[in-house]
Each structure stands twice: as C-alpha cells, then as structure tokens.
Amino acid sequence: MSAGLVEAAVFRLAGEFFALRLEEVEEVVLAPTLTPVPMAPPALAGVTAVRGGVVAVVDLKAAWGLGGTAGSMCMICRVGGDRLALAVDSVEEIAPLEVLEGTAAPADPRGPRGPLAAWEGQLVRFLDVKELARLPRPGEPAQGEALR
C-alpha cells in the first residue's frame, strides 16, 4: 500500500540505496578535507568548512558498523537551523519515490530507520536527518549522544 510520492535524493552507501527527502538536502559536494574532532564518537568523521560555515561530517558506515572508509561525496543537510554533512558513496538520482505504508520499523535498532520506498524496481530506505544527527556509537543503544 502506498503513502504517496515524495521528492527524494537517492544515494548509495556500502552497496545499498537510501533516500533523503529533497527538502532536507541543501547541496551535494565532493568529500571535503576534514578536521578531526578530539574525543568525538566514531560516527563523527570530523568538521569541514562549507560556504563559510563549519559543518559536522557524519560517517554513516562507522555509525552503523559497516566498515570501510567514509564516502567520496557529502550531502549537506539542514537540521533545524544547523547544517550537517552525510558522507555517502554516490548520489544516484533526484526522483519522486513512492513511500510504502507500514514499513518504518528498522531490522536493527542501531541501523538505518525510516519507511521504505520503491525506486527502479527495488526498495530504498528513507532516512530521517534529525535522527542521523543523534547517531550512537557502534554497540551502544540507539539513543546515543548528539553529534551537533
């Protein structure tokens, strides 16, 4: 059953596809030079300057314990009045996606959350940028420390 169409940015991470609501994405940039943050959780890859502002860069692979290096692109997103960059492997397409009702429960509470959507004959999971700003460290409960 469908909950309707949502304009989305579809991206790849660790061989899987995910989506963000297009209204939450400000821009996409090549992975910038990062400044590490001492004592930061592994999910916080560092901070970088984007258009005159300092932006935290979240490594979703580290946050979800997927291994590998942070992605080669960053999706700059709005979280309230702040900006947050998500390191992703690639941005595939901007497209309207059909959101499927009753599909929001995650398989793993530390992993990606959000409803599923149909895209090019497969399922992609919508991610919530506000929730991504509060990613836990691998092995910790889902209500981890805030990244911003």
Backbone as CSV, one residue per row, in Angstrom:
resi,resn,N_x,N_y,N_z,CA_x,CA_y,CA_z,C_x,C_y,C_z
1,MET,0.840,-1.175,0.000,0.000,0.000,0.000,0.888,1.242,0.000
2,SER,0.556,2.254,-0.746,1.368,3.446,-0.908,0.892,4.582,-0.010
3,ALA,1.865,5.337,0.528,1.557,6.520,1.327,1.742,7.788,0.490
4,GLY,2.067,7.641,-0.798,2.209,8.782,-1.680,3.619,8.967,-2.194
5,LEU,3.776,9.963,-3.077,5.069,10.267,-3.681,5.777,11.367,-2.890
6,VAL,7.095,11.211,-2.756,7.919,12.196,-2.063,9.135,12.478,-2.938
7,GLU,9.430,13.764,-3.187,10.646,14.125,-3.918,11.842,13.762,-3.050
8,ALA,12.788,13.021,-3.618,13.889,12.491,-2.810,15.213,12.511,-3.559
9,ALA,16.289,12.497,-2.772,17.635,12.298,-3.294,18.022,10.870,-2.927
10,VAL,18.256,10.037,-3.933,18.633,8.630,-3.719,20.159,8.549,-3.739
11,PHE,20.723,7.865,-2.731,22.171,7.739,-2.672,22.574,6.319,-2.301
12,ARG,23.846,6.012,-2.599,24.404,4.687,-2.318,25.355,4.799,-1.132
13,LEU,25.279,3.769,-0.286,26.173,3.679,0.860,26.432,2.211,1.122
14,ALA,27.691,1.807,1.076,28.091,0.416,1.341,27.276,-0.576,0.503
15,GLY,27.063,-0.246,-0.764,26.380,-1.153,-1.680,24.864,-1.167,-1.581
16,GLU,24.284,-0.349,-0.701,22.829,-0.279,-0.570,22.356,1.118,-0.928
17,PHE,21.065,1.228,-1.242,20.488,2.515,-1.617,19.613,3.038,-0.490
18,PHE,19.700,4.357,-0.282,18.914,5.048,0.722,18.380,6.322,0.090
19,ALA,17.488,7.009,0.795,16.932,8.257,0.287,16.754,9.261,1.410
20,LEU,16.859,10.524,1.032,16.541,11.644,1.912,15.487,12.477,1.215
21,ARG,14.598,13.053,2.000,13.627,13.985,1.420,14.407,15.147,0.812
22,LEU,14.073,15.499,-0.404,14.814,16.538,-1.116,14.786,17.861,-0.360
23,GLU,13.712,18.153,0.325,13.611,19.400,1.084,14.650,19.488,2.210
24,GLU,15.226,18.361,2.623,16.239,18.349,3.685,17.661,18.502,3.152
25,VAL,17.836,18.344,1.844,19.170,18.381,1.236,19.418,19.765,0.657
26,GLU,20.498,20.388,1.120,20.852,21.725,0.658,21.726,21.666,-0.592
27,GLU,22.720,20.769,-0.567,23.608,20.613,-1.721,24.415,19.331,-1.576
28,VAL,25.089,18.949,-2.655,25.970,17.786,-2.662,27.341,18.274,-3.099
29,VAL,28.384,17.850,-2.347,29.752,18.268,-2.660,30.659,17.044,-2.642
30,LEU,31.799,17.150,-3.336,32.807,16.105,-3.210,33.305,16.128,-1.772
31,ALA,33.716,14.980,-1.270,34.161,14.884,0.123,35.253,15.916,0.382
32,PRO,35.020,16.804,1.346,35.981,17.854,1.638,37.100,17.364,2.560
33,THR,38.095,18.200,2.737,39.145,17.925,3.719,38.541,18.055,5.105
34,LEU,38.803,17.068,5.958,38.206,17.052,7.289,39.218,17.431,8.361
35,THR,38.722,18.104,9.374,39.498,18.361,10.580,38.940,17.436,11.651
36,PRO,39.773,16.539,12.186,39.270,15.619,13.212,38.841,16.380,14.474
37,VAL,37.905,15.801,15.197,37.430,16.369,16.457,37.880,15.432,17.574
38,PRO,38.761,15.892,18.461,39.234,15.016,19.545,38.082,14.516,20.405
39,MET,38.166,13.229,20.799,37.189,12.596,21.685,35.785,12.469,21.071
40,ALA,35.679,12.645,19.770,34.379,12.537,19.104,34.006,11.074,18.914
41,PRO,32.703,10.761,18.844,32.302,9.386,18.543,32.750,9.018,17.123
42,PRO,32.931,7.726,16.840,33.407,7.299,15.514,32.520,7.785,14.360
43,ALA,31.248,7.987,14.628,30.344,8.430,13.570,30.639,9.852,13.107
44,LEU,31.308,10.637,13.934,31.658,12.000,13.546,33.029,11.961,12.885
45,ALA,33.025,11.980,11.549,34.278,11.876,10.790,35.164,13.091,11.003
46,GLY,34.549,14.229,11.306,35.282,15.470,11.512,34.395,16.648,11.165
47,VAL,35.011,17.811,11.052,34.284,19.014,10.632,35.001,19.586,9.418
48,THR,34.268,20.362,8.663,34.836,20.981,7.471,34.163,22.322,7.242
49,ALA,34.778,23.140,6.410,34.198,24.424,6.035,33.431,24.252,4.732
50,VAL,32.182,24.693,4.742,31.349,24.671,3.533,30.674,26.027,3.424
51,ARG,31.006,26.751,2.375,30.417,28.064,2.112,30.471,28.991,3.323
52,GLY,31.656,29.035,3.946,31.879,29.968,5.039,31.398,29.515,6.406
53,GLY,30.835,28.316,6.505,30.375,27.807,7.790,31.045,26.487,8.127
54,VAL,31.103,26.173,9.412,31.672,24.902,9.856,30.547,23.875,9.916
55,VAL,30.791,22.726,9.295,29.772,21.671,9.197,30.351,20.362,9.720
56,ALA,29.589,19.685,10.585,29.977,18.353,11.058,29.720,17.347,9.950
57,VAL,30.655,16.400,9.767,30.513,15.364,8.741,30.298,14.020,9.433
58,VAL,29.167,13.395,9.140,28.800,12.115,9.735,29.190,10.985,8.791
59,ASP,29.906,10.010,9.317,30.279,8.808,8.575,29.265,7.721,8.936
60,LEU,28.271,7.523,8.082,27.212,6.544,8.363,27.761,5.121,8.428
61,LYS,28.808,4.829,7.658,29.402,3.484,7.711,29.939,3.203,9.119
62,ALA,30.635,4.167,9.700,31.149,3.995,11.067,30.002,3.928,12.068
63,ALA,28.991,4.758,11.867,27.860,4.792,12.799,27.126,3.459,12.843
64,TRP,27.015,2.807,11.710,26.265,1.558,11.631,27.176,0.336,11.669
65,GLY,28.480,0.544,11.890,29.407,-0.570,11.999,29.611,-1.327,10.702
66,LEU,29.543,-0.631,9.565,29.657,-1.285,8.260,31.100,-1.458,7.802
67,GLY,32.026,-0.757,8.412,33.419,-0.844,7.983,33.648,-0.064,6.703
68,GLY,34.876,0.021,6.297,35.216,0.775,5.096,35.442,2.237,5.427
69,THR,35.848,2.978,4.410,36.132,4.395,4.604,34.894,5.231,4.312
70,ALA,34.908,6.446,4.833,33.797,7.368,4.583,33.650,7.586,3.080
71,GLY,32.449,7.892,2.654,32.148,8.052,1.236,32.889,9.199,0.574
72,SER,32.840,9.227,-0.755,33.567,10.215,-1.541,32.758,11.477,-1.812
73,MET,31.502,11.510,-1.361,30.645,12.683,-1.532,29.992,13.006,-0.203
74,CYS,29.564,14.252,-0.064,28.832,14.668,1.139,27.539,15.336,0.728
75,MET,26.473,14.925,1.379,25.171,15.566,1.203,25.012,16.530,2.371
76,ILE,24.954,17.817,2.064,24.804,18.837,3.099,23.311,18.986,3.369
77,CYS,22.930,18.762,4.623,21.520,18.750,5.001,21.240,19.796,6.078
78,ARG,19.999,20.222,6.136,19.536,21.135,7.178,18.947,20.327,8.320
79,VAL,19.383,20.648,9.536,18.833,20.045,10.748,18.467,21.215,11.647
80,GLY,17.194,21.575,11.656,16.802,22.790,12.366,17.492,23.961,11.704
81,GLY,18.204,24.760,12.484,18.938,25.898,11.930,20.378,25.569,11.595
82,ASP,20.793,24.325,11.799,22.174,23.911,11.554,22.298,23.121,10.261
83,ARG,23.552,22.945,9.826,23.829,22.094,8.675,24.634,20.896,9.137
84,LEU,24.425,19.766,8.477,25.092,18.513,8.777,25.439,17.865,7.450
85,ALA,26.666,17.341,7.322,27.068,16.667,6.091,27.068,15.163,6.328
86,LEU,26.486,14.431,5.399,26.478,12.972,5.445,27.427,12.456,4.374
87,ALA,28.436,11.691,4.784,29.375,11.105,3.828,28.705,9.907,3.163
88,VAL,28.581,9.940,1.841,27.942,8.864,1.080,28.865,8.453,-0.064
89,ASP,28.630,7.265,-0.611,29.471,6.787,-1.714,29.136,7.483,-3.023
90,SER,27.850,7.684,-3.294,27.439,8.384,-4.514,25.990,8.821,-4.389
91,VAL,25.653,9.860,-5.122,24.261,10.296,-5.226,23.785,9.819,-6.588
92,GLU,22.729,9.023,-6.562,22.273,8.355,-7.784,21.287,9.177,-8.602
93,GLU,20.282,9.764,-7.927,19.213,10.414,-8.675,18.355,11.264,-7.751
94,ILE,17.774,12.308,-8.336,16.720,13.076,-7.680,15.434,12.619,-8.367
95,ALA,14.493,12.078,-7.572,13.300,11.488,-8.185,12.154,11.438,-7.189
96,PRO,10.924,11.412,-7.715,9.786,11.174,-6.821,9.751,9.683,-6.476
97,LEU,9.668,9.372,-5.179,9.614,7.978,-4.737,8.264,7.681,-4.107
98,GLU,7.800,6.488,-4.345,6.542,6.026,-3.763,6.835,5.431,-2.384
99,VAL,6.415,6.132,-1.339,6.641,5.672,0.032,5.614,4.603,0.366
100,LEU,6.066,3.504,0.946,5.190,2.381,1.278,4.760,2.467,2.736
101,GLU,3.484,2.367,2.981,2.946,2.450,4.344,3.375,1.258,5.183
102,GLY,3.534,1.507,6.495,3.800,0.423,7.443,5.155,-0.221,7.316
103,THR,6.170,0.523,6.826,7.491,-0.076,6.624,8.585,0.631,7.410
104,ALA,8.233,1.376,8.469,9.215,2.218,9.159,10.088,1.487,10.173
105,ALA,9.716,0.312,10.635,10.488,-0.362,11.689,11.827,-0.851,11.155
106,PRO,12.929,-0.535,11.861,14.243,-0.999,11.407,14.468,-2.459,11.785
107,ALA,15.299,-3.135,11.023,15.662,-4.512,11.354,16.601,-4.530,12.558
108,ASP,17.438,-3.517,12.681,18.410,-3.402,13.767,18.264,-2.003,14.346
109,PRO,18.033,-1.846,15.649,17.826,-0.512,16.217,19.019,0.423,16.056
110,ARG,20.230,-0.116,15.811,21.394,0.746,15.598,21.538,1.113,14.128
111,GLY,20.796,0.457,13.255,20.935,0.685,11.824,19.974,1.733,11.299
112,PRO,19.860,1.800,9.973,19.016,2.819,9.358,17.545,2.636,9.707
113,ARG,16.857,3.753,9.888,15.427,3.750,10.201,14.694,4.536,9.137
114,GLY,13.404,4.329,9.071,12.578,5.099,8.158,11.790,4.186,7.248
115,PRO,10.793,4.746,6.608,9.949,3.942,5.723,10.698,3.521,4.460
116,LEU,10.193,2.480,3.849,10.736,2.022,2.577,10.014,2.726,1.437
117,ALA,10.693,2.808,0.298,10.104,3.388,-0.896,10.520,2.545,-2.093
118,ALA,9.699,2.556,-3.115,10.007,1.848,-4.350,10.813,2.778,-5.257
119,TRP,11.924,2.246,-5.788,12.770,3.010,-6.714,13.400,2.041,-7.699
120,GLU,13.128,2.239,-8.971,13.700,1.433,-10.048,13.624,-0.065,-9.765
121,GLY,12.462,-0.528,-9.318,12.232,-1.949,-9.110,12.831,-2.520,-7.839
122,GLN,13.331,-1.679,-6.962,13.876,-2.164,-5.696,13.400,-1.282,-4.559
123,LEU,13.733,-1.672,-3.340,13.339,-0.900,-2.172,14.518,-0.096,-1.658
124,VAL,14.253,1.150,-1.281,15.245,2.001,-0.635,14.644,2.481,0.676
125,ARG,15.500,2.722,1.657,15.016,3.186,2.956,15.207,4.695,3.066
126,PHE,14.119,5.390,3.417,14.203,6.816,3.705,14.874,6.994,5.053
127,LEU,15.781,7.950,5.143,16.444,8.258,6.400,15.938,9.601,6.920
128,ASP,15.925,9.749,8.226,15.479,10.967,8.880,16.722,11.749,9.309
129,VAL,16.937,12.912,8.724,18.135,13.703,9.005,18.218,14.065,10.488
130,LYS,17.104,14.379,11.107,17.125,14.730,12.539,17.623,13.559,13.373
131,GLU,17.220,12.374,13.011,17.679,11.198,13.742,19.156,10.910,13.463
132,LEU,19.605,11.176,12.249,21.008,10.957,11.908,21.927,11.884,12.704
133,ALA,21.416,13.020,13.126,22.203,13.947,13.935,22.402,13.417,15.352
134,ARG,21.756,12.315,15.704,21.865,11.721,17.040,22.344,10.271,16.975
135,LEU,23.168,9.944,15.987,23.623,8.568,15.820,24.447,8.081,17.004
136,PRO,24.224,6.831,17.438,25.029,6.261,18.520,26.355,5.711,18.007
137,ARG,27.222,5.410,18.918,28.464,4.707,18.593,28.122,3.246,18.354
138,PRO,28.880,2.535,17.513,28.597,1.119,17.316,28.603,0.374,18.655
139,GLY,27.604,-0.479,18.854,27.499,-1.254,20.085,26.739,-0.561,21.186
140,GLU,26.417,0.737,21.022,25.645,1.438,22.043,24.166,1.394,21.677
141,PRO,23.293,1.616,22.655,21.858,1.672,22.364,21.547,2.801,21.381
142,ALA,20.404,2.713,20.733,20.013,3.658,19.692,19.876,5.098,20.197
143,GLN,19.699,5.329,21.483,19.560,6.691,21.968,20.925,7.288,22.328
144,GLY,21.860,7.274,21.361,23.226,7.737,21.587,23.338,9.242,21.716
145,GLU,24.581,9.694,21.860,24.855,11.107,22.048,24.601,11.900,20.775
146,ALA,24.235,13.152,20.953,24.023,14.039,19.803,25.358,14.341,19.150
147,LEU,25.346,14.507,17.830,26.570,14.839,17.102,26.737,16.333,16.937
148,ARG,25.693,17.096,17.139,25.832,18.536,16.934,25.575,19.268,18.208
